[in-house]
Amino acid sequence: MSRVLVANHAKLSWLLLRGAFRQLAGRLNGHPLLRWSLGPLKTDRLLIAPQDLHTADPTLANEIYAGRFAFAGKVVLCGGRSVFEIEPPSEEWATALLSFDWLRHLRAAESGITRANGRALVDEWIALQGSWHPLAWRPDVLSRRIISWLSQATLVLQDADVRFYRRFLRSLVRQVRYLRYTAGDARSGVARLEATIALTYAALCIAGQARHIKFATERLRHDIERQILPDGGHIDRNPGAVIDLLLDFLPLRQVFASRNIAPPQALLNAIDRMMPMLRFFRHSEGTFAHFNGMGATPADLLLTLLAYDETRGAPLSHAPHSAYQRVEAGGGVLIMDTGRAPPIDMSLEAHAGCLSFEFSSPKQSLIVVNCGMPAMSRDAWRQHARGTAAHSTVTFNETSSARFVESTTFRHMLGGAPMLAGPSHVSVTRETGADSIVLRTAHDGYADPYGIVHQRTLSLAADGTRLEGEDVFLATDGSARVRTTRDHYAVRFHLHPAIKASRLSDGHGVMLVAPNKEAWTFSAHDDRVELEDSVYLATTNGPRRTAQMVIYGHARRRPRVMWTLQQVAAAAGASRRARGEEPKLPL
């Protein structure tokens, strides 16, 4: 067993111990004989309501007023009962309800009826779950609710009587105090940082909380420095974390300014580093790359954040700390995962997609993708989405290049399935020439089980219309002779569902047609290409059926696979130039 695997098992034991302690603490807090007491909860007013950068849909306010709550693909009709008394159809639905993020839709409706409806729903929650509820008081849900209540305070408190005003503030302060004691129990990563953000908001926005500003600010600095990498990516390597955190960081910076308090330098530096990452992960047609838990791109939120980007320069060519490569040529964009597994406590959503890539064309068509993560029913798809086979890269013997915790009990205790082992050495070199940009990469994720190292070379032409690839399989000692008999590989290229694919008659290629009518050919030269079913998960309205191109082989017999993806018009033009013919001009 490798030294890294032994160390990860030790860390896993510690994480399990902490998870068990959190569950025990939750049961104790929920026991009626052991309700925690936090002393007097006095405050008289809110000082600031932070800006909410999330977009809102006022038409949803009518549905909520009618008692129709649609979250995470599930719809609940209240039928005259309180929504907080109804058995939730899924944990995802309940989390969305109890976070109160939907208050923004009521605020967008701008009417006395929606304000009264918002107050009534908040009052119902305080009466039914304001003392305790196992999910509602979980740190991640609690953090989002505190931020939502603060951000939508003008909705809830406008026209409110004194009695409700005090009831609201008392509940809010109670939640903040409890979070102050339990924020450290939040799941590592974004959830823990959001708990710190919520506490910082509270210290700045609620009267009587000034004594907590220094502690909250120091805690914020510590969490930012641990989680936001020098290149602006997040330590869990999920591109979506950049969007989620900037939506909180930008209003938080403004709250500091409104209180005439200098924001911590770590916050300002993080924003400056993260803004370029918005452009780094963005494809030519506007969506974010689907790596390590990224699902559907919230286009409205992305455009909102880009409006705050003051530099608006060209995207970075590589993110060395986040371990991604971006190649942009002629408008075509290639983004590649060249990273090892994140720290085990940050790997609860990490994917086994090392050396996978996505490609979007100069004419803004997303062609080759990874499957991504769905916006709803994530638990049902998580295991499939995290596997190497759900990525545009190579699998051996239908296994993943990384290992995950498989125990359901462990996953429940930890709030996810950590990555126990994966590629420990990933090499990357980049060459920029007059005609192309070349990435040469390799990883050892299959070294321990099969004694195989995967090398991948990608070359994108300067005009973005030709992508050449080579996958080579070597023995771990560097020799070209793979010795294992378990050497069956599959080189996968998942296609965006908008792409129409059909095999060519020779069996060695596939014709691809995008909605804008641009055509591309995929050729595997001497290898056969199979066209198989796949699923594209990164949508807001459920998984979509799509196709994948697959090249099968045995590393001992065929240790090298060469392939080309080329735009048809560009290929025809290159062929005419090679024959010395003049291009035909349109009449």
C-alpha positions as CSV (number, residue, x, y, z in Angstrom):
1,M,0.0,0.0,0.0
2,S,1.4,3.4,-1.0
3,R,2.5,5.9,1.6
4,V,-0.2,8.4,0.3
5,L,-2.9,5.7,0.7
6,V,-1.8,5.0,4.3
7,A,-1.9,8.7,5.1
8,N,-5.3,9.1,3.6
9,H,-6.7,6.1,5.6
10,A,-5.4,7.8,8.8
11,K,-7.1,11.1,7.8
12,L,-10.3,9.2,6.9
13,S,-10.3,7.8,10.4
14,W,-10.1,11.3,11.9
15,L,-12.9,12.5,9.6
16,L,-15.1,9.6,10.6
17,L,-14.5,10.4,14.3
18,R,-15.4,14.0,13.7
19,G,-18.5,12.9,11.7
20,A,-19.6,10.7,14.6
21,F,-19.1,13.5,17.1
22,R,-21.2,15.8,14.9
23,Q,-24.1,13.4,14.8
24,L,-23.9,12.8,18.6
25,A,-23.8,16.6,19.2
26,G,-26.8,17.0,16.9
27,R,-28.9,14.4,18.8
28,L,-28.0,16.0,22.1
29,N,-28.9,19.5,20.9
30,G,-32.3,18.1,19.7
31,H,-33.1,16.4,23.0
32,P,-35.9,18.4,24.9
33,L,-34.1,17.9,28.2
34,L,-30.8,19.2,26.9
35,R,-31.7,22.4,25.0
36,W,-28.7,24.6,24.9
37,S,-29.0,28.0,26.5
38,L,-26.9,30.8,25.2
39,G,-27.9,33.5,27.6
40,P,-29.7,36.8,26.9
41,L,-30.4,37.5,23.2
42,K,-30.9,41.2,23.1
43,T,-30.6,43.4,20.1
44,D,-32.7,46.3,18.9
45,R,-32.2,46.6,15.1
46,L,-30.4,45.6,11.9
47,L,-27.8,48.1,10.6
48,I,-27.4,46.9,7.0
49,A,-29.1,44.5,4.6
50,P,-26.4,43.0,2.3
51,Q,-27.0,43.0,-1.4
52,D,-28.1,39.7,-3.0
53,L,-26.5,39.2,-6.4
54,H,-28.6,36.2,-7.2
55,T,-31.2,36.8,-9.9
56,A,-34.9,36.5,-8.9
57,D,-38.1,35.5,-10.7
58,P,-41.1,37.5,-9.5
59,T,-43.5,34.9,-11.1
60,L,-42.4,32.3,-8.6
61,A,-43.8,34.6,-5.8
62,N,-47.4,33.7,-7.1
63,E,-46.6,30.0,-6.8
64,I,-45.3,30.3,-3.3
65,Y,-48.3,32.5,-2.3
66,A,-50.6,29.7,-3.7
67,G,-48.8,27.1,-1.5
68,R,-46.8,25.5,-4.4
69,F,-43.2,25.0,-3.5
70,A,-41.0,23.6,-6.3
71,F,-37.4,22.9,-5.4
72,A,-34.8,20.4,-6.7
73,G,-37.2,18.9,-9.2
74,K,-39.9,18.1,-6.7
75,V,-43.2,20.0,-6.2
76,V,-45.1,20.1,-2.9
77,L,-48.7,21.5,-2.6
78,C,-49.5,22.6,0.9
79,G,-53.2,22.4,0.7
80,G,-53.8,24.8,3.6
81,R,-51.1,23.3,5.9
82,S,-47.8,24.9,6.7
83,V,-45.0,23.9,4.4
84,F,-42.8,23.3,7.4
85,E,-45.2,20.6,8.7
86,I,-45.1,18.6,5.4
87,E,-42.9,15.5,5.0
88,P,-40.2,16.7,2.4
89,P,-40.0,14.6,-0.8
90,S,-36.2,14.7,-0.7
91,E,-33.4,16.1,1.4
92,E,-32.4,18.3,-1.5
93,W,-35.9,19.8,-1.5
94,A,-35.9,20.3,2.3
95,T,-32.5,21.9,2.1
96,A,-33.7,24.4,-0.5
97,L,-36.8,25.2,1.5
98,L,-35.0,25.6,4.9
99,S,-32.2,27.8,3.4
100,F,-34.9,30.5,2.6
101,D,-33.1,31.5,-0.6
102,W,-36.5,31.7,-2.3
103,L,-37.3,34.8,-0.3
104,R,-35.6,36.8,-3.1
105,H,-38.4,35.8,-5.5
106,L,-40.9,37.3,-3.1
107,R,-38.9,40.5,-2.9
108,A,-38.7,40.8,-6.6
109,A,-42.5,40.8,-6.8
110,E,-42.5,44.2,-5.0
111,S,-46.0,44.0,-3.4
112,G,-47.6,44.2,0.0
113,I,-49.0,40.7,-0.5
114,T,-45.6,39.1,-1.0
115,R,-44.1,41.0,1.9
116,A,-46.9,39.7,4.1
117,N,-46.5,36.2,2.7
118,G,-42.7,36.3,3.5
119,R,-43.4,37.4,7.0
120,A,-46.0,34.7,7.5
121,L,-43.6,32.0,6.3
122,V,-40.7,33.2,8.4
123,D,-43.1,33.4,11.4
124,E,-44.2,29.8,10.8
125,W,-40.7,28.5,10.7
126,I,-39.8,30.3,13.9
127,A,-42.8,28.7,15.6
128,L,-42.3,25.2,14.2
129,Q,-38.6,24.8,13.9
130,G,-37.1,27.9,15.6
131,S,-36.1,25.9,18.7
132,W,-34.5,22.9,16.9
133,H,-34.7,20.8,13.8
134,P,-32.0,18.3,12.7
135,L,-31.7,19.5,9.1
136,A,-32.7,23.2,9.6
137,W,-30.0,23.7,12.2
138,R,-27.3,21.8,10.3
139,P,-24.4,24.3,9.8
140,D,-24.6,24.5,6.0
141,V,-28.4,25.1,6.0
142,L,-28.2,27.4,8.9
143,S,-25.5,29.5,7.2
144,R,-27.5,30.0,4.0
145,R,-30.6,30.9,6.1
146,I,-28.8,33.6,8.1
147,I,-27.4,35.1,4.8
148,S,-30.9,35.0,3.2
149,W,-32.6,36.6,6.2
150,L,-30.1,39.4,6.4
151,S,-30.2,40.0,2.6
152,Q,-34.0,40.0,2.4
153,A,-34.5,41.9,5.7
154,T,-36.2,44.8,3.9
155,L,-38.8,42.4,2.4
156,V,-39.5,40.7,5.8
157,L,-39.4,43.8,8.0
158,Q,-41.1,46.4,5.9
159,D,-44.6,47.1,7.2
160,A,-43.9,44.7,10.1
161,D,-45.2,45.5,13.6
162,V,-42.9,45.8,16.6
163,R,-43.8,42.3,17.9
164,F,-42.8,40.5,14.7
165,Y,-39.7,42.7,14.4
166,R,-38.4,41.7,17.8
167,R,-39.4,38.0,17.2
168,F,-37.5,38.0,13.9
169,L,-34.4,39.6,15.5
170,R,-34.4,37.3,18.5
171,S,-34.6,34.2,16.3
172,L,-31.9,35.6,14.0
173,V,-29.5,36.3,16.9
174,R,-30.2,32.8,18.3
175,Q,-29.3,31.2,15.0
176,V,-26.1,33.3,14.7
177,R,-25.0,32.3,18.2
178,Y,-25.6,28.7,17.6
179,L,-23.6,28.9,14.3
180,R,-20.8,30.5,16.1
181,Y,-20.5,27.4,18.3
182,T,-21.0,24.9,15.5
183,A,-19.4,26.4,12.4
184,G,-16.3,24.2,12.9
185,D,-18.6,21.2,12.4
186,A,-19.6,22.2,8.9
187,R,-18.3,20.1,6.1
188,S,-14.8,21.0,5.0
189,G,-14.6,23.3,2.0
190,V,-17.2,25.7,0.7
191,A,-19.8,24.8,3.4
192,R,-17.3,25.8,6.2
193,L,-16.3,29.0,4.4
194,E,-20.0,29.9,3.9
195,A,-20.5,29.5,7.7
196,T,-17.7,31.9,8.3
197,I,-19.1,34.3,5.7
198,A,-22.5,34.2,7.5
199,L,-20.9,35.0,10.9
200,T,-19.0,37.9,9.3
201,Y,-22.2,39.2,7.8
202,A,-24.0,38.9,11.1
203,A,-21.2,40.7,13.1
204,L,-21.3,43.6,10.6
205,C,-25.1,43.9,10.0
206,I,-26.7,43.3,13.4
207,A,-26.5,45.9,16.2
208,G,-24.8,44.7,19.3
209,Q,-22.5,42.3,17.4
210,A,-19.5,44.7,17.0
211,R,-17.4,42.7,19.6
212,H,-17.5,39.7,17.2
213,I,-16.2,41.6,14.2
214,K,-12.5,41.1,14.9
215,F,-12.9,37.3,15.6
216,A,-15.1,36.8,12.5
217,T,-12.7,38.7,10.3
218,E,-9.8,36.7,11.5
219,R,-11.7,33.5,11.0
220,L,-12.6,34.7,7.5
221,R,-8.9,35.4,6.7
222,H,-7.9,32.0,7.9
223,D,-10.5,30.1,5.8
224,I,-9.8,32.2,2.7
225,E,-6.1,31.6,2.9
226,R,-6.6,27.9,3.3
227,Q,-9.2,27.4,0.6
228,I,-8.6,30.0,-2.1
229,L,-5.5,29.0,-4.1
230,P,-2.9,31.5,-5.4
231,D,-4.3,31.2,-8.9
232,G,-7.8,32.0,-7.8
233,G,-9.3,28.5,-7.9
234,H,-10.8,26.7,-4.9
235,I,-8.9,23.9,-3.1
236,D,-11.6,21.3,-4.0
237,R,-11.0,22.1,-7.7
238,N,-14.7,22.6,-8.5
239,P,-15.0,25.5,-10.9
240,G,-18.5,26.2,-9.6
241,A,-17.1,27.0,-6.2
242,V,-15.6,30.2,-7.8
243,I,-19.0,31.4,-8.8
244,D,-20.7,30.5,-5.5
245,L,-18.1,32.2,-3.3
246,L,-17.8,35.4,-5.4
247,L,-21.6,35.8,-5.1
248,D,-20.9,36.1,-1.3
249,F,-17.5,37.8,-1.4
250,L,-18.6,40.8,-3.5
251,P,-21.5,41.9,-1.2
252,L,-19.4,41.2,1.9
253,R,-16.7,43.6,0.6
254,Q,-19.5,46.2,0.2
255,V,-20.8,45.6,3.7
256,F,-17.3,46.3,5.1
257,A,-17.2,49.6,3.2
258,S,-20.7,50.6,4.4
259,R,-19.5,50.1,8.0
260,N,-16.4,52.1,7.3
261,I,-14.3,49.1,8.2
262,A,-11.3,48.1,6.1
263,P,-12.0,44.6,4.6
264,P,-9.4,42.0,5.4
265,Q,-6.7,42.0,2.7
266,A,-7.2,38.3,2.2
267,L,-10.8,39.0,1.0
268,L,-9.7,41.7,-1.4
269,N,-6.8,39.5,-2.7
270,A,-9.2,36.5,-3.1
271,I,-11.6,38.5,-5.2
272,D,-8.8,39.8,-7.4
273,R,-7.5,36.3,-8.0
274,M,-10.9,34.7,-8.5
275,M,-12.2,37.1,-11.1
276,P,-9.8,35.9,-13.9
277,M,-10.8,32.3,-13.1
278,L,-14.3,33.2,-14.4
279,R,-12.9,33.7,-17.8
280,F,-10.4,30.7,-17.4
281,F,-13.2,28.1,-17.1
282,R,-15.5,29.7,-19.6
283,H,-15.9,28.0,-23.0
284,S,-16.3,29.9,-26.3
285,E,-20.2,29.6,-26.1
286,G,-20.3,30.8,-22.5
287,T,-20.7,27.7,-20.3
288,F,-18.3,26.7,-17.6
289,A,-16.1,23.6,-18.0
290,H,-17.6,20.4,-16.3
291,F,-14.9,19.2,-13.9
292,N,-15.0,18.0,-10.2
293,G,-18.7,18.6,-9.5
294,M,-19.5,21.5,-11.8
295,G,-23.0,21.2,-13.2
296,A,-25.1,23.5,-15.3
297,T,-23.7,27.0,-15.8
298,P,-25.9,29.6,-14.1
299,A,-25.6,32.0,-17.0
300,D,-27.4,34.9,-15.4
301,L,-25.1,34.7,-12.3
302,L,-22.0,34.4,-14.4
303,L,-22.9,37.5,-16.4
304,T,-23.7,39.4,-13.1
305,L,-20.2,38.5,-11.8
306,L,-18.5,39.4,-15.0
307,A,-19.9,42.9,-14.7
308,Y,-17.7,43.3,-11.6
309,D,-14.6,42.3,-13.6
310,E,-12.7,45.5,-14.0
311,T,-9.7,44.1,-15.9
312,R,-11.5,42.1,-18.6
313,G,-8.3,40.8,-20.0
314,A,-7.5,37.6,-21.8
315,P,-8.0,34.5,-19.7
316,L,-4.9,32.8,-18.1
317,S,-3.3,30.0,-20.1
318,H,-2.9,27.7,-17.1
319,A,-3.9,27.6,-13.5
320,P,-0.8,25.9,-11.9
321,H,-2.3,25.6,-8.4
322,S,-5.8,24.5,-9.4
323,A,-4.0,22.2,-12.0
324,Y,-6.0,23.0,-15.1
325,Q,-4.8,24.0,-18.6
326,R,-6.5,26.2,-21.0
327,V,-5.6,26.4,-24.7
328,E,-7.3,29.1,-26.8
329,A,-6.6,29.4,-30.5
330,G,-8.6,31.1,-33.2
331,G,-11.6,31.2,-30.9
332,G,-11.5,27.5,-30.1
333,V,-11.1,26.6,-26.5
334,L,-9.6,23.5,-24.9
335,I,-9.7,23.0,-21.1
336,M,-8.0,20.1,-19.5
337,D,-7.8,18.6,-16.0
338,T,-4.1,18.0,-15.1
339,G,-4.5,17.7,-11.3
340,R,-4.0,15.3,-8.5
341,A,-6.7,14.6,-6.0
342,P,-7.4,17.5,-3.6
343,P,-6.8,16.9,0.2
344,I,-9.0,14.1,1.4
345,D,-11.2,16.4,3.5
346,M,-11.8,18.6,0.4
347,S,-12.4,15.7,-1.9
348,L,-16.0,14.8,-1.0
349,E,-17.2,15.9,-4.5
350,A,-13.9,15.4,-6.5
351,H,-14.1,13.5,-9.7
352,A,-11.7,10.9,-11.2
353,G,-11.2,12.9,-14.4
354,C,-7.4,13.3,-14.6
355,L,-6.4,14.2,-18.2
356,S,-10.0,14.6,-19.3
357,F,-10.7,17.6,-21.6
358,E,-13.5,19.6,-23.1
359,F,-13.5,21.4,-26.4
360,S,-15.6,24.2,-27.8
361,S,-15.3,25.4,-31.4
362,P,-14.4,28.8,-32.8
363,K,-18.0,29.1,-33.9
364,Q,-19.2,28.7,-30.3
365,S,-20.3,25.1,-30.3
366,L,-19.6,22.9,-27.3
367,I,-18.5,19.6,-28.8
368,V,-16.5,17.3,-26.5
369,V,-17.6,17.4,-22.8
370,N,-17.6,15.6,-19.5
371,C,-20.9,14.4,-18.1
372,G,-20.9,16.9,-15.3
373,M,-23.2,16.9,-12.3
374,P,-27.0,17.3,-12.4
375,A,-28.8,20.2,-10.7
376,M,-31.2,17.8,-9.0
377,S,-31.2,14.2,-7.8
378,R,-27.5,14.5,-7.3
379,D,-27.3,11.5,-4.9
380,A,-28.7,9.2,-7.6
381,W,-26.1,10.2,-10.2
382,R,-23.1,11.1,-8.0
383,Q,-21.3,7.7,-8.2
384,H,-21.7,7.6,-12.0
385,A,-20.7,11.2,-12.5
386,R,-17.5,11.0,-10.4
387,G,-16.2,7.9,-12.2
388,T,-13.5,8.2,-14.9
389,A,-15.9,6.7,-17.5
390,A,-18.1,9.9,-17.2
391,H,-15.1,11.9,-18.5
392,S,-13.5,12.4,-21.9
393,T,-10.3,10.5,-21.1
394,V,-9.1,6.9,-20.8
395,T,-10.3,4.1,-18.5
396,F,-8.6,0.8,-17.9
397,N,-10.7,-2.4,-17.3
398,E,-13.8,-0.2,-16.7
399,T,-12.3,1.2,-13.5
400,S,-11.6,4.7,-12.4
401,S,-8.2,6.3,-12.0
402,A,-9.1,7.2,-8.4
403,R,-10.7,5.3,-5.5
404,F,-13.6,6.6,-3.4
405,V,-15.1,5.6,0.0
406,E,-17.9,3.1,-0.8
407,S,-19.6,2.6,2.5
408,T,-23.0,4.2,2.6
409,T,-22.7,4.7,6.4
410,F,-19.4,6.5,6.0
411,R,-20.8,8.7,3.3
412,H,-23.7,9.6,5.5
413,M,-21.4,10.5,8.4
414,L,-18.9,12.5,6.3
415,G,-21.5,14.2,4.1
416,G,-19.9,12.8,1.0
417,A,-17.5,10.1,-0.3
418,P,-13.8,11.3,0.0
419,M,-11.3,10.2,-2.6
420,L,-8.9,7.8,-1.0
421,A,-6.4,7.3,-3.8
422,G,-5.7,8.7,-7.2
423,P,-3.0,10.0,-9.5
424,S,0.0,11.1,-7.3
425,H,2.2,12.3,-10.1
426,V,0.9,14.3,-13.0
427,S,3.3,15.9,-15.5
428,V,2.5,18.8,-17.8
429,T,4.5,20.6,-20.4
430,R,3.3,23.2,-22.8
431,E,4.7,24.2,-26.1
432,T,3.5,27.2,-28.2
433,G,4.5,27.3,-31.8
434,A,3.6,29.3,-34.9
435,D,1.1,26.6,-36.1
436,S,-0.2,25.1,-32.9
437,I,-0.2,24.9,-29.1
438,V,0.8,21.5,-27.6
439,L,0.1,20.0,-24.2
440,R,2.1,16.9,-23.2
441,T,0.7,15.2,-20.0
442,A,0.9,12.0,-18.1
443,H,-0.6,10.5,-14.9
444,D,0.0,7.4,-12.8
445,G,-3.6,6.8,-11.6
446,Y,-3.5,3.2,-13.0
447,A,0.1,2.5,-11.9
448,D,-0.7,0.6,-8.7
449,P,-3.6,-1.6,-9.9
450,Y,-2.3,-2.3,-13.4
451,G,1.3,-1.1,-13.8
452,I,0.3,1.4,-16.5
453,V,1.1,5.1,-17.0
454,H,-1.2,7.1,-19.3
455,Q,0.4,9.7,-21.5
456,R,-1.7,12.1,-23.4
457,T,-0.6,14.8,-26.0
458,L,-3.1,17.3,-27.4
459,S,-2.3,19.8,-30.1
460,L,-4.7,22.6,-31.1
461,A,-4.1,24.3,-34.4
462,A,-3.6,28.1,-34.4
463,D,-6.9,28.7,-36.1
464,G,-8.8,26.4,-33.6
465,T,-10.2,24.2,-36.3
466,R,-8.0,21.1,-35.8
467,L,-7.4,19.2,-32.6
468,E,-4.9,16.3,-32.7
469,G,-4.5,13.8,-29.9
470,E,-2.3,10.9,-29.0
471,D,-2.8,8.5,-26.0
472,V,0.2,6.3,-25.1
473,F,0.3,3.5,-22.5
474,L,3.6,2.7,-20.9
475,A,4.8,0.4,-18.1
476,T,5.5,2.1,-14.8
477,D,9.3,1.7,-15.4
478,G,9.0,3.9,-18.5
479,S,9.3,1.0,-21.0
480,A,7.0,0.7,-24.0
481,R,6.1,-2.9,-23.1
482,V,3.0,-3.2,-20.9
483,R,3.2,-6.5,-19.1
484,T,-0.1,-6.9,-17.4
485,T,-2.8,-9.0,-19.0
486,R,-5.4,-6.6,-17.5
487,D,-4.7,-4.0,-20.2
488,H,-8.1,-3.4,-21.8
489,Y,-8.6,0.4,-22.4
490,A,-11.4,2.6,-23.6
491,V,-10.7,6.1,-24.9
492,R,-13.9,8.1,-24.4
493,F,-15.1,11.3,-26.0
494,H,-18.5,12.4,-24.6
495,L,-20.5,14.7,-26.9
496,H,-22.7,17.6,-26.0
497,P,-26.3,16.6,-26.6
498,A,-26.8,19.3,-29.2
499,I,-24.2,17.5,-31.4
500,K,-25.6,15.1,-34.0
501,A,-23.2,12.2,-34.6
502,S,-23.1,9.5,-37.3
503,R,-20.4,6.9,-38.0
504,L,-18.5,7.0,-41.2
505,S,-18.7,4.0,-43.5
506,D,-15.1,2.9,-42.9
507,G,-15.8,2.5,-39.2
508,H,-12.7,4.6,-38.3
509,G,-14.5,8.0,-38.0
510,V,-17.6,9.9,-37.0
511,M,-19.3,12.9,-38.6
512,L,-20.4,15.6,-36.1
513,V,-22.9,18.3,-36.9
514,A,-23.6,21.2,-34.5
515,P,-26.9,23.2,-34.3
516,N,-25.3,26.1,-36.2
517,K,-24.6,23.6,-39.1
518,E,-20.9,23.6,-38.7
519,A,-19.5,20.0,-39.3
520,W,-16.5,18.3,-37.8
521,T,-15.0,14.9,-38.5
522,F,-13.5,12.7,-35.8
523,S,-10.9,10.2,-37.1
524,A,-9.1,7.4,-35.2
525,H,-6.9,6.6,-38.2
526,D,-6.1,2.9,-37.8
527,D,-8.5,2.2,-34.9
528,R,-12.2,1.6,-35.0
529,V,-14.5,4.1,-33.4
530,E,-17.7,2.9,-31.6
531,L,-20.6,5.3,-31.2
532,E,-22.4,4.5,-27.9
533,D,-25.0,6.0,-25.6
534,S,-24.0,8.5,-22.9
535,V,-25.8,11.0,-20.6
536,Y,-25.2,14.7,-20.2
537,L,-26.0,15.6,-16.6
538,A,-25.0,19.3,-16.5
539,T,-28.5,20.6,-17.1
540,T,-31.1,22.5,-15.0
541,N,-34.0,20.3,-16.1
542,G,-32.7,16.8,-15.7
543,P,-30.2,14.4,-17.5
544,R,-30.2,14.4,-21.3
545,R,-29.4,11.5,-23.5
546,T,-26.3,12.0,-25.7
547,A,-23.6,10.0,-27.5
548,Q,-20.0,9.2,-26.8
549,M,-17.2,8.1,-29.2
550,V,-15.2,5.2,-27.8
551,I,-12.0,3.6,-29.0
552,Y,-11.3,0.1,-27.5
553,G,-8.0,-1.8,-27.4
554,H,-5.4,-3.7,-25.4
555,A,-2.3,-1.8,-24.2
556,R,0.0,-4.7,-24.9
557,R,-1.0,-5.0,-28.5
558,R,-1.8,-1.4,-29.3
559,P,-0.1,0.9,-26.8
560,R,-0.7,4.0,-28.9
561,V,-3.9,5.6,-30.1
562,M,-3.9,8.6,-32.5
563,W,-7.0,10.6,-33.3
564,T,-8.0,13.9,-35.0
565,L,-11.0,16.2,-34.6
566,Q,-11.2,18.7,-37.5
567,Q,-13.7,21.1,-38.8
568,V,-14.9,19.9,-42.2
569,A,-14.6,23.3,-44.0
570,A,-11.1,23.7,-42.7
571,A,-10.2,20.1,-43.8
572,A,-11.5,20.8,-47.3
573,G,-9.6,24.0,-47.5
574,A,-6.4,22.4,-46.4
575,S,-6.8,19.6,-48.9
576,R,-7.3,22.1,-51.8
577,R,-4.2,24.1,-50.7
578,A,-2.1,20.9,-50.6
579,R,-3.2,20.2,-54.3
580,G,-2.3,23.7,-55.3
581,E,-5.9,24.6,-56.1
582,E,-7.4,28.1,-55.7
583,P,-10.2,28.4,-53.2
584,K,-13.7,28.7,-54.8
585,L,-15.2,32.1,-54.3
586,P,-18.9,32.4,-53.6
587,L,-21.0,33.7,-56.5
